[in-house]
Amino acid sequence: MKLKGCIDCFLLDLDGTVYLGGKLIDGAKDALARMKAQGKVIFLTNNSSATKKYYVDKLNRLGIEATEDNVYTSANATADWIMAHKPDARVYLLASPEVTEEFISAGVNVTDIQPDTVVLTYDKTLSYDKLVKACKLIAGGAYYIATHPDMTCPSEDGYLPDIGSTILLIEGTTGIRPHLICGKPHKVMAECILSRTGAAPSRTAMVGDRLYTDMRFGIDSGIRSVLTLTGETDMAAYLSSGLKVDKIVNSIAEWDI
């Protein structure tokens, strides 16, 4: 598929697509400059362990110009969904202090007092006590939201346990899966980001390294799907997946080749 001149908005995964850990993918900086010359660029990440500001600061340190308008996380989509559909929810939030402040700034009522909703993020400060309280609330009937489904998070040191592992732990304890998952590939993220960009799905491209989040997201949302082979997925995994993406590139550097 030709992308040059045909896309108005690029949605870019971060981990495994733009960078790995603290290192840019080779050619990423020039590739992003070419994208920005053609249309909007939004860094769309499922990683809810940090805030927009964190990602902006990291991108800037790596030499990529970005503002908070260029970043959207699964935590942001979750907060937006809550404010649109459950604005009076009393939310018990499993999140880092920084991400908790981001939810509060979005208007979400984060509280430990009689919560009726549990929101699970990729919480690197997660404690046993937090898990116990979340499980009790979920088993007692609280509405249960997870920001995203990823089982692992790529890093320079290999794959780290992500929120999917915590979802399985909670299910093993309570027998309950999340009532709603907001991040890629789920429709909440698609509805939120397309509303923000105003771009037509057919003129939007999702560029990412994961089949069942990034590529499934594109396919299910009518967004152009561009698979990079710099992260989780290799060609053998793609060929055995049964998915049909619009374009495969060795790295983001080749998006317009």
N, C-alpha and C positions, 0 to 999 in steps of 0.2 A: 504493500500500500504506500502511496505517495503522501507524505506529511507536509513537505515544504509547500507553503502557499495554500494549504487546505485546512489548517487548524487555527482557530482563534484563541483557544485556551489550552494550555498544557498543565495537566495535573501530575505532579511528580512525587512519587514515594521518595523517602530520604534514605533510611538504612538499607544498604545493599543496592541502591540505585544511583544516588548522588555521591554518597560517601559510605565507607566502611569504618565504623568507629570514629577515629579522629583524622582520617585520611580521605581526601577527595578521590573519587574514581578518575583515572587518567582521562583527560580531555573534557571533564565535566564542565569546567568553567567556561571554555569556549562554546561548548554545546548549549549551555544556558544562555549565553549572550545571543546566540543565533535564534533561540526560541523567543527571547524577549523582543528581538527585532521584528518578530512575526505576530506575536499576540501576548496575552496574559500568561503569567507563570504563577502557579499556586503550588506550594509544597504541601502535599496532602498526606499526612502520616497517621497511621493507626497508633503510634506510640504515645500513650497518654501518661507517661511517667514524668513529663516535663511540660513547661508552659510555652506559649508562643514566643515569649521573650527569650527563653533558653535557646530555642531553635534559631531565632534571628541572630543572637549573639554567636552561636556556633557557626552558622553560615558566614557571617561577616568575618569571623576569625579565619575561616578557610578561604577567604577572598571572594565570596559570593555576596553581592549586594542584595539585601532583602530587608523588608520591614514586616511588621506584624500583619499587614494587609496581605502579605504573600504566604502566610502560614495558616494552616487549618488542621487541627488534630481531631481525633475521635472524641477526646474530652470536650472540645468546643462544640462538636455536633451533638453530644449528649446533653450539654448544658442548654443549647439552643432548643433541642427537642423538649426538654423538661419545661422550659419557659413558655413554649408554644402549646404544650398539651397537658402539663401537670404543674401549672405555675404555683399552686398552693401546696405542693408536695413538701413533706418534711423529710429531708434526705440525710440518711446515714451514709457518709462518703468514705470509702477506702481509697485514700490518695495521699500523695506527699503534701507537706504544708504549702508548697508553692502552687501546686495544682488545685488544692483546696481553695486558696485565695482567688484563683482564676474562676472557679465555679461561683464563689460568693460575689465576685465582681460582675458576673453575668446575671446576677439576681436570684440565683438558686438559694433556697433556705436550707443551709447545711446545719444540722443540729443533732445532738445526742439525746434530746428530750422527746420521747414518744415519736420516733420516726416511723413513717409509713412506707418509705421507699429506701431501698439499698442500691447504691451505685458503686460498682467495682471498676476501678481503673488499674492500670499497670503500676501498682504501688510498691516501690522499692523500699518503703519504710514499713511494709506490712509486718504486723506482729501477730502472735497467737491470740492475744486478747481481742484484737480487731476481728480476726476470723471467727472466734467464738461468738462475739456479739452479732456479726453479720449472719452467721448460720442460724442463730436463735430467731432473729428478726425474719429471715426468709422462711424458716420453718413455721413461723407464726403467722404468715400470710402477707408479709411486706412485698410490694412490687419490686422486682429485682431486675436491674439494668446493668449490663456490662458494656464498657466503651468499645471493645473490639474482641475478636475471637482468636488472635494469633497465639500459637502454641510456643513459639520461640522468638527471640529477638537477636538478629545478627550482630556480631561485634568482631573486632580484630582478633579476639581470643576464642572465637567459635560462637556457638549458639547458646544463648542464655534462656532460662525459663521465663516465659511471658505470661500474660493474663489467662491464656487458655488452660495452663496447668492449674491455676487457682480456680477456674470455673469447674474443672474436674474434681478438685478437692471439695468444693462446696457441694457439688452434686453427689459425691460419695457420702457426704455427711447428711444431707437433707433429702436427697432424691429429686432435687429441683434444678432445672436448667434456667438460665436467664429468661425472663419474659420478653426482654427486648435487648438486642445487640445493635449498637449504633454505627460502628465503624465499617470500613470496607470488609466484605462486599455488600453489606446490607443497605437497604433502600434509604434509611435515615441519612446516611452520609451523602448519598447521591442527591437526594432532594435538597439538603442544606447547601451543598456546594454549587449546584446548578442554579439555585435561587440567588446565591451571592454573585456568581460570575455573569449570569444573564446570557451565557453562550449556549448555542444549540448543542445537544448531545452529539450529533453527527459531526460537529466541528470542534469537538473537545477530544483530547487524547489523554488517556491514563497511561503513564510510563512507570513501570515498576518491575520488580524481580520475583514477585510471589504469584503463583497460579491461582490459589483459592481465596486470595484477598484482592490484590491489584487487578489481575486479569478477569476473575469472575465478576468483580465490580464493574469493569468496563463492559463486558459482554451483557450482563444483566441490565445495565442502565442505558444501553444503546450508545455508549461512549467508545471511541476508538481505543483499542487495546494494543499497547506496545510493550512487549516483553524484553527485558534486558537480562543478560546471562551473567551478571556480575555479582549476584547475591545467592538466594536460596535455590534457584531453579537452573538446572542444566538442560541441554537439549534432550537427553534421554528421558528426564522427568516430564518434559513438555510432551514428547511424543507418546508417552504412556498415559497421559492425563485425560485424553479425549477432548480437551478444549481446543477451540480454533480461534487464535488471536489474529489481529489484523496485520501485525508486523513483529518480527523478531530481530533484535540487534545484539551484537556482542556486548555493547555497552552504550550508555547514553550518548557517547561521543558520535555514534553512527546513526542518530535518529533521522537525519535528513539525507542519508545515503540511499 
